[in-house]
Amino acid sequence: MERKQLNEIKERIHKQKTKVADAKMKEDSILLRLNMINRSLKIIQNELKVYNLKLGENHDKIKEIETKLKEIESVINKQKRFLSDRLKVLYKEGNLPYINLALSATDFTDFIQRMGYLKRIAEHDSAIIKDFFEKQKEIEGYKQVLLKSEDEIIDLKGKADQKKEQILNEKKEKEKFLREIKGKRVVYEIIQEELEDSSHQLMALIESLEKKRRETHIASPPKGGGDFAVMKGSLPWPIKGSIVTHFGIAKESRFNTYLFNNGIEISSAPDVKIKTIYAGDIIFADWFKGYGKLIIIDHGEGYYSLYGHLDEIMVAVGEKVEGGDIIGKIGDTDSINGYTLYFEIRKIGKPEDPLAWLIPQKMAYK
């Protein structure tokens, strides 16, 4: 299980590094820079996960080797005691006991039988001695593997500590950048323009995905398709939390400016699991500039729900989900408000107020 998880994380790191390299070639923008910081941070965090998984594997390997060493040493100690007792007898009496046993035979048949017994005793002793030396070699081999694993652990701990330091530096850079965004009016206005542009790009993405779905899955409508509209005002919240930004026109008091929010942001904390509000098909599950890690669910009849700023996506494109299924974890990717869930509901690409669709909070969490 750990090996499979390790390979999956390595594959994600490789894909993510490729995406980062491609993105650096594109236009420079505030949102893109924030996106780059977040992606770089996620790469380092995933690399740290790899080192931690390898450390876990090595610790398990050491425990396994130590258990085997104890078992082999227990067998060797028994063999040592047996061989020691046998050598003491041979030293005191020499070969006389064996000769006397052979010569005390009553007839030739008895003699042959006694010689057979002596042969089996000798073969048994020889096998014990041979096994004794083989087990000693086995112990030496295990000890070498043990030393190698211990050296690897020291190396991995060093690399893990370096990644932790890089993560701290990346987080400091992100915090500094967010202070700049929030502290300068001109920067804040630029980012709002870029968010609006990202919203248009998102709408175009949904339209293209909808067109593709219609062309390729005409006989297979989205899960729960056709029933979403009647759920207005009674859909469950994707997470518990207070609203940080509301839908629609909002005033930014610091700079006396106005902006339009296509969705709401719900405050939360790291590792909180996000649940789907209704059954549907996953049509997008990846990074999207301005939204961080984003999931889009098609509920049929042109209705979509969007979940942004995720730390971890736990579903894949093409999956069908039920209402209440866990699809990801809360994060702060591309968020300027910390750990929040950005949440939208759209009809034929056009955003609608999510609060009109969700159960009133007092009813949802009383």
C-alpha positions as CSV (number, residue, x, y, z in Angstrom):
1,M,0.0,0.0,0.0
2,E,2.8,2.4,0.9
3,R,4.7,1.5,-2.3
4,K,1.7,2.3,-4.4
5,Q,1.1,5.6,-2.6
6,L,4.8,6.4,-3.0
7,N,4.6,5.8,-6.8
8,E,1.4,7.9,-7.1
9,I,2.9,10.9,-5.3
10,K,6.1,10.6,-7.4
11,E,3.9,10.7,-10.5
12,R,2.0,13.7,-9.2
13,I,5.3,15.5,-8.5
14,H,6.5,14.8,-12.0
15,K,3.3,16.1,-13.6
16,Q,3.3,19.1,-11.4
17,K,6.9,20.1,-12.2
18,T,6.0,19.9,-15.9
19,K,3.0,22.1,-15.4
20,V,5.1,24.6,-13.4
21,A,7.8,24.7,-16.1
22,D,5.1,25.3,-18.8
23,A,3.4,28.0,-16.8
24,K,6.7,30.0,-16.3
25,M,6.8,30.4,-20.1
26,K,3.4,32.2,-20.0
27,E,2.6,35.8,-19.3
28,D,3.6,37.2,-15.9
29,S,0.7,38.2,-13.7
30,I,-0.2,38.5,-10.0
31,L,-2.5,35.5,-10.1
32,L,0.0,33.5,-12.0
33,R,2.7,34.4,-9.5
34,L,0.4,33.3,-6.7
35,N,-0.4,30.2,-8.6
36,M,3.3,29.5,-9.1
37,I,4.0,29.9,-5.3
38,N,1.2,27.5,-4.5
39,R,2.3,24.9,-7.0
40,S,5.9,25.1,-5.9
41,L,4.8,24.7,-2.3
42,K,2.7,21.7,-3.2
43,I,5.6,20.1,-5.0
44,I,7.9,20.5,-2.0
45,Q,5.1,19.2,0.3
46,N,4.7,16.1,-1.9
47,E,8.4,15.5,-2.0
48,L,8.4,15.6,1.8
49,K,5.6,13.0,1.8
50,V,7.9,10.8,-0.4
51,Y,10.7,11.1,2.0
52,N,8.4,10.4,5.0
53,L,7.0,7.3,3.2
54,K,10.5,6.1,2.5
55,L,11.4,6.6,6.1
56,G,8.4,4.6,7.1
57,E,9.4,1.8,4.7
58,N,12.9,1.7,6.1
59,H,11.7,1.7,9.7
60,D,9.4,-1.2,8.8
61,K,12.3,-3.0,7.1
62,I,14.5,-2.5,10.2
63,K,11.8,-3.9,12.5
64,E,11.4,-6.9,10.1
65,I,15.1,-7.5,10.0
66,E,15.5,-7.2,13.8
67,T,12.7,-9.8,14.3
68,K,14.4,-12.2,11.8
69,L,17.7,-11.7,13.6
70,K,16.2,-12.6,16.9
71,E,14.6,-15.7,15.5
72,I,17.8,-16.9,13.8
73,E,19.9,-16.1,16.9
74,S,17.5,-18.1,19.0
75,V,17.9,-21.1,16.7
76,I,21.7,-20.6,16.7
77,N,21.9,-20.5,20.5
78,K,20.0,-23.8,20.6
79,Q,22.4,-25.3,18.1
80,K,25.4,-23.9,20.0
81,R,24.2,-25.6,23.2
82,F,23.6,-28.9,21.4
83,L,27.0,-28.9,19.6
84,S,28.8,-27.8,22.8
85,D,27.3,-30.7,24.7
86,R,28.2,-33.1,21.9
87,L,31.8,-31.8,21.7
88,K,32.1,-32.2,25.5
89,V,31.1,-35.9,25.2
90,L,33.5,-36.5,22.3
91,Y,36.3,-34.8,24.1
92,K,35.8,-36.9,27.3
93,E,35.1,-40.3,25.7
94,G,36.5,-40.0,22.2
95,N,35.0,-42.4,19.7
96,L,34.7,-45.3,22.2
97,P,30.9,-45.0,22.7
98,Y,30.4,-45.4,19.0
99,I,32.8,-48.3,18.7
100,N,31.3,-50.0,21.7
101,L,27.8,-49.6,20.3
102,A,28.9,-51.2,17.0
103,L,30.9,-54.1,18.6
104,S,28.1,-54.9,21.1
105,A,25.9,-56.1,18.2
106,T,24.4,-59.6,18.8
107,D,24.7,-60.6,15.1
108,F,25.5,-59.3,11.7
109,T,22.0,-57.9,11.1
110,D,22.1,-56.1,14.4
111,F,25.6,-54.8,13.5
112,I,24.3,-53.4,10.2
113,Q,21.4,-51.7,12.0
114,R,23.7,-50.2,14.6
115,M,26.0,-48.9,11.9
116,G,22.9,-47.3,10.2
117,Y,22.0,-45.6,13.4
118,L,25.5,-44.2,13.8
119,K,25.5,-43.0,10.2
120,R,22.2,-41.1,10.8
121,I,23.6,-39.6,14.0
122,A,26.7,-38.4,12.1
123,E,24.5,-37.0,9.2
124,H,22.3,-35.3,11.8
125,D,25.3,-33.7,13.5
126,S,26.8,-32.7,10.1
127,A,23.5,-31.1,9.1
128,I,23.3,-29.1,12.3
129,I,26.9,-27.9,11.9
130,K,26.2,-26.9,8.3
131,D,23.0,-25.1,9.2
132,F,24.8,-23.4,12.0
133,F,27.4,-21.8,9.7
134,E,24.7,-21.0,7.1
135,K,22.7,-19.2,9.7
136,Q,25.8,-17.2,10.8
137,K,26.2,-16.1,7.2
138,E,22.5,-15.2,7.1
139,I,22.9,-13.1,10.2
140,E,25.9,-11.2,8.7
141,G,23.8,-10.6,5.6
142,Y,20.9,-9.2,7.6
143,K,23.3,-7.0,9.6
144,Q,24.7,-5.5,6.4
145,V,21.1,-4.7,5.2
146,L,20.4,-3.3,8.7
147,L,23.4,-1.0,8.5
148,K,22.5,0.2,5.0
149,S,18.9,0.9,6.1
150,E,20.1,2.9,9.1
151,D,22.4,4.9,6.8
152,E,19.5,5.5,4.4
153,I,17.3,6.7,7.3
154,I,20.0,9.3,8.3
155,D,20.2,10.5,4.7
156,L,16.4,10.6,4.3
157,K,16.0,12.5,7.6
158,G,18.5,15.1,6.3
159,K,16.6,15.5,3.0
160,A,13.2,15.6,4.9
161,D,14.6,18.4,7.1
162,Q,15.7,20.3,4.0
163,K,12.2,20.0,2.5
164,K,10.7,21.3,5.8
165,E,13.0,24.3,5.6
166,Q,12.0,24.9,2.0
167,I,8.3,24.7,2.9
168,L,8.8,27.3,5.7
169,N,10.6,29.6,3.2
170,E,7.9,29.1,0.5
171,K,5.2,29.9,3.1
172,K,7.0,33.0,4.2
173,E,7.3,34.1,0.5
174,K,3.5,33.5,0.1
175,E,2.7,35.4,3.3
176,K,4.8,38.3,2.1
177,F,3.2,38.3,-1.3
178,L,-0.3,38.2,0.2
179,R,0.5,41.2,2.4
180,E,1.5,43.0,-0.8
181,I,-1.8,42.1,-2.5
182,K,-3.9,43.2,0.5
183,G,-1.8,46.3,1.3
184,K,-1.6,48.0,-2.1
185,R,-4.7,49.4,-3.9
186,V,-3.3,49.1,-7.4
187,V,-2.2,45.5,-6.8
188,Y,-5.6,44.7,-5.3
189,E,-7.4,46.2,-8.3
190,I,-5.2,44.3,-10.8
191,I,-5.9,41.0,-9.0
192,Q,-9.6,41.7,-9.2
193,E,-9.4,42.3,-12.9
194,E,-7.4,39.0,-13.3
195,L,-10.0,37.2,-11.2
196,E,-12.7,38.5,-13.5
197,D,-10.7,37.3,-16.5
198,S,-10.2,33.9,-14.8
199,S,-14.0,33.7,-14.3
200,H,-14.6,34.3,-18.0
201,Q,-12.0,31.6,-18.8
202,L,-13.8,29.3,-16.3
203,M,-17.1,29.9,-18.1
204,A,-15.5,29.1,-21.4
205,L,-14.1,25.9,-19.9
206,I,-17.5,24.8,-18.6
207,E,-19.1,25.5,-22.0
208,S,-16.5,23.4,-23.7
209,L,-16.8,20.6,-21.2
210,E,-20.6,20.7,-21.6
211,K,-20.3,20.6,-25.4
212,K,-17.9,17.7,-25.1
213,R,-20.2,15.8,-22.7
214,R,-23.2,16.2,-25.0
215,E,-21.2,15.0,-28.0
216,T,-19.7,11.9,-26.3
217,H,-22.3,11.0,-23.6
218,I,-25.6,11.6,-25.2
219,A,-27.0,8.3,-23.9
220,S,-25.5,8.8,-20.5
221,P,-26.9,11.9,-18.7
222,P,-25.1,13.1,-15.5
223,K,-25.9,11.3,-12.3
224,G,-29.0,12.9,-10.7
225,G,-29.6,14.9,-13.9
226,G,-33.0,16.6,-14.1
227,D,-33.6,16.8,-10.4
228,F,-31.2,19.5,-9.3
229,A,-33.6,22.4,-9.9
230,V,-36.2,21.1,-7.5
231,M,-33.6,21.1,-4.7
232,K,-33.3,24.9,-4.5
233,G,-33.1,26.0,-1.0
234,S,-32.6,22.5,0.5
235,L,-29.1,21.5,-0.6
236,P,-26.6,20.7,2.1
237,W,-23.5,22.8,2.8
238,P,-20.2,21.4,1.4
239,I,-18.5,22.2,4.7
240,K,-19.3,23.9,8.0
241,G,-18.0,27.5,8.4
242,S,-18.8,31.2,8.3
243,I,-19.0,33.1,5.1
244,V,-15.9,35.2,4.3
245,T,-17.1,36.7,1.0
246,H,-20.7,36.9,-0.2
247,F,-22.1,36.5,-3.7
248,G,-22.7,39.6,-5.9
249,I,-21.5,43.1,-5.5
250,A,-19.3,43.7,-2.5
251,K,-17.5,46.8,-1.3
252,E,-13.8,46.7,-0.3
253,S,-13.7,49.2,2.6
254,R,-9.9,49.6,2.6
255,F,-9.7,51.0,-0.9
256,N,-13.4,52.2,-1.3
257,T,-13.8,50.0,-4.4
258,Y,-16.4,47.6,-5.5
259,L,-16.2,44.1,-7.0
260,F,-18.5,41.3,-8.1
261,N,-18.1,37.8,-6.5
262,N,-19.4,34.9,-8.6
263,G,-19.5,32.6,-5.5
264,I,-19.0,32.6,-1.8
265,E,-16.0,31.8,0.3
266,I,-16.5,29.7,3.5
267,S,-13.9,29.9,6.2
268,S,-12.4,26.6,7.4
269,A,-9.2,24.9,8.5
270,P,-6.6,22.5,7.0
271,D,-7.6,18.9,6.4
272,V,-11.3,19.5,6.6
273,K,-13.1,17.2,4.2
274,I,-15.4,18.7,1.5
275,K,-18.6,16.9,0.6
276,T,-20.6,17.2,-2.6
277,I,-24.0,19.0,-2.4
278,Y,-25.7,16.7,-4.9
279,A,-25.1,13.8,-7.2
280,G,-23.3,14.4,-10.5
281,D,-20.3,13.8,-12.8
282,I,-16.8,15.1,-12.1
283,I,-16.0,17.0,-15.3
284,F,-12.9,19.0,-14.0
285,A,-10.4,18.2,-11.2
286,D,-7.1,20.2,-11.5
287,W,-5.4,23.5,-11.0
288,F,-7.1,26.6,-12.4
289,K,-5.6,30.0,-12.2
290,G,-7.3,32.1,-9.5
291,Y,-9.2,29.2,-8.1
292,G,-6.2,26.9,-7.1
293,K,-7.1,23.3,-7.0
294,L,-10.6,23.2,-8.4
295,I,-13.4,20.6,-8.8
296,I,-16.4,21.1,-11.1
297,I,-19.4,18.8,-10.9
298,D,-22.0,18.5,-13.6
299,H,-25.5,17.9,-12.0
300,G,-27.4,17.8,-15.3
301,E,-29.8,20.3,-17.0
302,G,-26.9,22.9,-17.2
303,Y,-26.4,23.0,-13.4
304,Y,-22.8,22.9,-12.0
305,S,-21.2,23.2,-8.6
306,L,-17.6,24.4,-8.2
307,Y,-15.2,23.9,-5.3
308,G,-12.0,25.9,-5.2
309,H,-8.8,26.6,-3.2
310,L,-8.5,22.9,-2.3
311,D,-5.4,21.4,-0.8
312,E,-6.2,17.8,-2.0
313,I,-8.4,16.5,-4.8
314,M,-9.8,13.1,-4.0
315,V,-11.8,12.4,-7.2
316,A,-10.9,12.1,-10.9
317,V,-12.6,13.3,-14.1
318,G,-15.3,10.9,-15.2
319,E,-16.2,9.7,-11.7
320,K,-19.9,9.7,-10.7
321,V,-20.6,11.0,-7.2
322,E,-23.5,10.9,-4.8
323,G,-24.6,13.8,-2.6
324,G,-22.5,13.8,0.5
325,D,-19.5,12.1,-1.0
326,I,-16.1,13.3,0.0
327,I,-14.3,14.9,-2.9
328,G,-11.3,16.7,-1.4
329,K,-9.7,18.6,1.5
330,I,-9.7,22.3,2.4
331,G,-6.7,24.3,1.4
332,D,-5.5,27.8,0.6
333,T,-4.3,27.3,-3.0
334,D,-4.6,30.6,-4.9
335,S,-6.6,32.0,-2.0
336,I,-5.9,35.5,-0.6
337,N,-8.1,34.8,2.4
338,G,-6.3,31.8,3.9
339,Y,-8.0,28.4,4.4
340,T,-11.3,28.8,2.7
341,L,-13.6,26.9,0.3
342,Y,-14.5,28.9,-2.7
343,F,-18.0,27.6,-3.8
344,E,-20.1,28.4,-6.8
345,I,-23.3,27.2,-8.4
346,R,-23.8,27.9,-12.1
347,K,-26.6,27.4,-14.5
348,I,-25.6,27.1,-18.1
349,G,-22.3,28.8,-17.2
350,K,-23.9,31.8,-15.4
351,P,-23.2,32.1,-11.6
352,E,-26.1,32.1,-9.2
353,D,-26.2,33.0,-5.5
354,P,-25.3,29.7,-3.6
355,L,-27.2,30.9,-0.5
356,A,-30.4,30.7,-2.5
357,W,-29.7,27.0,-3.1
358,L,-28.3,25.9,0.3
359,I,-30.2,25.1,3.4
360,P,-30.1,28.2,5.7
361,Q,-27.1,27.8,8.0
362,K,-29.1,27.9,11.2
363,M,-31.2,25.0,10.0
364,A,-28.2,23.1,8.5
365,Y,-26.1,23.1,11.7
366,K,-28.5,23.4,14.6
